């Protein structure tokens, strides 16, 4: 055992510090003798394989053979060949994008229309004079003083409770009594 | 043969290898020079001869492919040990993935390989020592083998394993203690 390694093990008070314990594995007879030749033959084989020409197909196919093949097969089967429609991936993507845009557009239109109705009802009520509303609530169905207001109120389907809520939110005239 | 003399021979062999006309002769001499040391370095890690043989062949094939570009920043001996160690550890990683066993710590994978060896005798100290080494984490096992069997100086080992000498000493001392504990059982 190397003195340095032995001294180190002695400092560690290790039982390994005595004579070196050998390797128990059995070697293969003549294994090392043939090693360089063995490696050389592997390398030679690799180089031989590396030297092979690229896998090029030496055969040629008549021009248009594959394009015409389905039609010819169908013709031979006794049916007229149908001209197939080829959809490319790009066309498929464009079609999908158009569908998405259409759905988003319809959704936005419906939403805007619904929101618009709500705004217009509030706007109409804001334009009606309190006295006209009072008169309407007091005399349901009686003609309104302001023809334009009557036109508005007749046009919209508003319940009396909704009008009361509107006045709660926007303030009642102090003179108003029922 | 001293280390310096060995290095001078390596330089001569390297020059011969770079010459197309003498390449194969130089290669054969290099294989003959390093094959046993590298073989045992690998075999102690993987236990089974066939696996050691596969890994050793890969090491020399890499030497053939890349030796012409070897820059001599380190000695050829260090460079070859590095390749052999990396090849062995990556073989163990692959085996770990495919066998779905952990090669760290106390797994029995390598111990089983040892007990399956021809002539295995659990009463003989050399076999017990192999069983003890097999319980070490794989990098600690490399350090123990390089120091105990190959008697490699720490500075050389530091270049092979790209680890500081202090860390290698600590690793070796831990390994020695663990081996001792195993042998006392």
Interface residues (C-beta under 8 A of the other chain):
Chain A: X1 X2 X4 X5 X8 X9 X12 X14 X15 X16 X20 X21 X22 X23 X24 X25 X26 X27 X28 X31 X32 X35 X36 X37 X38 X39 X40 X42 X43 X46
Chain B: X24 X27 X28 X31 X32 X35 X36 X39 X40 X43 X44 X47 X49 X53 X56 X57 X60 X61 X64 X117 X118 X119 X120 X121 X124 X125 X126 X127 X129 X130 X147 X148 X149 X151 X153 X172 X173 X176 X177 X179 X180 X183
